[in-house]
Amino acid sequence: MDVQPQRADVLLVGGGVASVRCARTLRRHGFTGSVLIVGDEDHAPYNRPPLSKELLRDDLADELVLAEPERWYGRRAVDLLTGRRVTTIDTDAREAMLDNGGRIAFGQCLLATGAEARALPIEGGAHALLLRTLEDARRLRAAVVAADAGAAVTVIGGGFIGVEVASGLAAVGLRPTIVEMASDLWGGLLGAKLADWGAAHLIDAGVALCRGVAVTRLDEESAWIGDERLPHAFVVAGIGVRPRVELAVDAELEVGDGIVTDADQRTSHPAIWAAGDVARVDGRRVEHWHAARDAGERAARSMLSLPVPPLRVPWVFSEVAGIALDIIGQADTWEEERWMRDASVLAYLDGQQVVQLAIIGSVLSPDTARDLVEAGASVHELEDALQS
Ligand SMILES: Cc1cc2nc3c(=O)[nH]c(=O)nc-3n(C[C@H](O)[C@H](O)[C@H](O)COP(=O)(O)OP(=O)(O)OC[C@H]3O[C@@H](n4cnc5c(N)ncnc54)[C@H](O)[C@@H]3O)c2cc1C
């Protein structure tokens, strides 16, 4: 007997912030059709940023990281199916297949499947804890609690995740060492001045740094850099993510480094949108929380044929040894890095034009900073904004 598929006017694949924001925006604009979020994790959608910050330092309740409280879904008539993976999308039939054999017919579909942490491709790489999910964060927190005070921990990767994790480990009295392959923190992508600032604060907080070297293998109790052994209580790796594009590849959508969409989040199929870490929007894939949230909103507007606002420059918020760090913009090149306002704002300049900003300790609002970068403001306009 052929089982009739369940139907959703809008099917949101992936239980992350991009899907939730899409659902919220659909309802805010009066959409009355059925909306279903399918996520393969066992939790309601949650925010990942606290996993490498508050949740590492403290035993917080899961509810504190939820993207929306559980009752929100009922109130907004948003159906939520957790612990179920969409295995394939039949674009002709407009149907999604589930890992339990179920089928969901849809009118419009958003692919917001996010990204997964890259595993460490070295001998013994499986000894490294990864950090992407709430379960990963609980495992990491358990390792923290089990470690003796002052125990050494190896953190592989000096990007946003590695820097935040090492900061948190030092804050709870462990002795982390960051091993970063590039010669500077953040893979050198944020320039030498910010990397030197970050290194100084991490070292002050009790984090050791090994830059320009790679961990070559792991065993049960240590990391090896060639013949040099770093003993540790445990090891964490934060070496980047891989966008989860499999569904889109199978469905023969256009995929590059992420699912390719136009500026309105539309994929190469007219009934399918993509948003968040998995999407390459108008030529760029951004892996940050604000971008994912905004993309979900943009996709909803696009589905409803409402005007979609122009793409904003990326904004990533982070922490270094307890100090807030906001990066506004994602410039590929610049000519000069200039500290301003008592070294609390780093301006990345192309001639006199501000192409990216690093803001330390929240001294400038990210919205103002975004406006300045988007307007191609001059360094003098930035100075004026910093004085007002
Ligand atoms: C530890 C950590 C800390 C972070 N800190 C910051 C920060 O401080 N600032 C910042 O700007 N950004 C931060 N980020 C990045 C930010 O969290 C991501 O950009 C954001 O989560 C992306 O949201 P998303 O909805 O695109 O995808 P995700 O959050 O990855 O959600 C996608 C969901 O879809 C599920 N899924 C995948 N495939 C399927 C399928 N076939 N069927 C069903 N479900 C599926 C996944 O399991 C996942 O639950 C952090 C990320 C991590 C991991």
The ligand as an SDF file (V2000), in Angstrom:
LIG
                    3D

 53 58  0  0  0  0  0  0  0  0999 V2000
   30.7780   26.1050   19.2420 C   0  0  0  0  0  0  0  0  0  0  0  0
   30.3540   27.1730   18.2990 C   0  0  0  0  0  0  0  0  0  0  0  0
   30.4410   28.4970   18.6800 C   0  0  0  0  0  0  0  0  0  0  0  0
   30.0560   29.5060   17.8000 C   0  0  0  0  0  0  0  0  0  0  0  0
   30.1860   30.7960   18.1930 N   0  0  0  0  0  0  0  0  0  0  0  0
   29.8340   31.7910   17.3500 C   0  0  0  0  0  0  0  0  0  0  0  0
   29.9820   33.1400   17.7260 C   0  0  0  0  0  0  0  0  0  0  0  0
   30.4110   33.4540   18.8310 O   0  0  0  0  0  0  0  0  0  0  0  0
   29.6190   34.0940   16.8470 N   0  0  0  0  0  0  0  0  0  0  0  0
   29.1330   33.7920   15.6140 C   0  0  0  0  0  0  0  0  0  0  0  0
   28.8240   34.7160   14.8400 O   0  0  0  0  0  0  0  0  0  0  0  0
   28.9750   32.5100   15.2130 N   0  0  0  0  0  0  0  0  0  0  0  0
   29.3110   31.5030   16.0500 C   0  0  0  0  0  0  0  0  0  0  0  0
   29.1750   30.1950   15.6600 N   0  0  0  0  0  0  0  0  0  0  0  0
   28.6350   29.9010   14.3270 C   0  0  0  0  0  0  0  0  0  0  0  0
   27.1080   29.8390   14.3350 C   0  0  0  0  0  0  0  0  0  0  0  0
   26.6560   29.0840   15.4190 O   0  0  0  0  0  0  0  0  0  0  0  0
   26.6330   29.2470   13.0240 C   0  0  0  0  0  0  0  0  0  0  0  0
   26.9650   30.1660   12.0200 O   0  0  0  0  0  0  0  0  0  0  0  0
   25.1280   28.9490   13.0190 C   0  0  0  0  0  0  0  0  0  0  0  0
   24.8470   27.9450   13.9580 O   0  0  0  0  0  0  0  0  0  0  0  0
   24.6590   28.5030   11.6350 C   0  0  0  0  0  0  0  0  0  0  0  0
   23.2970   28.2140   11.7190 O   0  0  0  0  0  0  0  0  0  0  0  0
   22.5770   27.2830   10.6300 P   0  0  0  0  0  0  0  0  0  0  0  0
   21.1390   27.3180   10.9780 O   0  0  0  0  0  0  0  0  0  0  0  0
   23.0140   27.6600    9.2750 O   0  0  0  0  0  0  0  0  0  0  0  0
   23.1760   25.8240   10.8380 O   0  0  0  0  0  0  0  0  0  0  0  0
   23.3750   24.8740   12.1040 P   0  0  0  0  0  0  0  0  0  0  0  0
   23.3920   25.6330   13.3700 O   0  0  0  0  0  0  0  0  0  0  0  0
   24.5470   24.0160   11.7780 O   0  0  0  0  0  0  0  0  0  0  0  0
   22.0540   23.9830   12.0890 O   0  0  0  0  0  0  0  0  0  0  0  0
   21.7910   23.0710   11.0610 C   0  0  0  0  0  0  0  0  0  0  0  0
   21.0330   21.9040   11.6480 C   0  0  0  0  0  0  0  0  0  0  0  0
   20.5710   21.0710   10.5920 O   0  0  0  0  0  0  0  0  0  0  0  0
   20.7630   19.7130   10.9430 C   0  0  0  0  0  0  0  0  0  0  0  0
   20.7890   18.9170    9.7150 N   0  0  0  0  0  0  0  0  0  0  0  0
   21.8160   18.7980    8.8330 C   0  0  0  0  0  0  0  0  0  0  0  0
   21.4450   17.9730    7.8180 N   0  0  0  0  0  0  0  0  0  0  0  0
   20.1770   17.5750    8.0680 C   0  0  0  0  0  0  0  0  0  0  0  0
   19.2690   16.7140    7.3920 C   0  0  0  0  0  0  0  0  0  0  0  0
   19.5690   16.1320    6.2250 N   0  0  0  0  0  0  0  0  0  0  0  0
   18.0480   16.5240    7.9410 N   0  0  0  0  0  0  0  0  0  0  0  0
   17.6950   17.1210    9.1100 C   0  0  0  0  0  0  0  0  0  0  0  0
   18.5360   17.9440    9.7960 N   0  0  0  0  0  0  0  0  0  0  0  0
   19.7460   18.1700    9.2820 C   0  0  0  0  0  0  0  0  0  0  0  0
   22.0730   19.7460   11.7050 C   0  0  0  0  0  0  0  0  0  0  0  0
   22.2810   18.5990   12.5020 O   0  0  0  0  0  0  0  0  0  0  0  0
   21.8840   21.0020   12.5460 C   0  0  0  0  0  0  0  0  0  0  0  0
   21.1730   20.7080   13.7210 O   0  0  0  0  0  0  0  0  0  0  0  0
   29.5590   29.1680   16.5250 C   0  0  0  0  0  0  0  0  0  0  0  0
   29.4640   27.8340   16.1280 C   0  0  0  0  0  0  0  0  0  0  0  0
   29.8600   26.8360   17.0140 C   0  0  0  0  0  0  0  0  0  0  0  0
   29.7830   25.3930   16.5990 C   0  0  0  0  0  0  0  0  0  0  0  0
  1  2  1  0
  2  3  1  0
  2 52  2  0
  3  4  2  0
  4  5  1  0
  4 50  1  0
  5  6  2  0
  6  7  1  0
  6 13  1  0
  7  8  2  0
  7  9  1  0
  9 10  1  0
 10 11  2  0
 10 12  1  0
 12 13  2  0
 13 14  1  0
 14 15  1  0
 14 50  1  0
 15 16  1  0
 16 17  1  0
 16 18  1  0
 18 19  1  0
 18 20  1  0
 20 21  1  0
 20 22  1  0
 22 23  1  0
 23 24  1  0
 24 25  2  0
 24 26  1  0
 24 27  1  0
 27 28  1  0
 28 29  2  0
 28 30  1  0
 28 31  1  0
 31 32  1  0
 32 33  1  0
 33 34  1  0
 33 48  1  0
 34 35  1  0
 35 36  1  0
 35 46  1  0
 36 37  1  0
 36 45  1  0
 37 38  2  0
 38 39  1  0
 39 40  1  0
 39 45  2  0
 40 41  1  0
 40 42  2  0
 42 43  1  0
 43 44  2  0
 44 45  1  0
 46 47  1  0
 46 48  1  0
 48 49  1  0
 50 51  2  0
 51 52  1  0
 52 53  1  0
M  END
$$$$
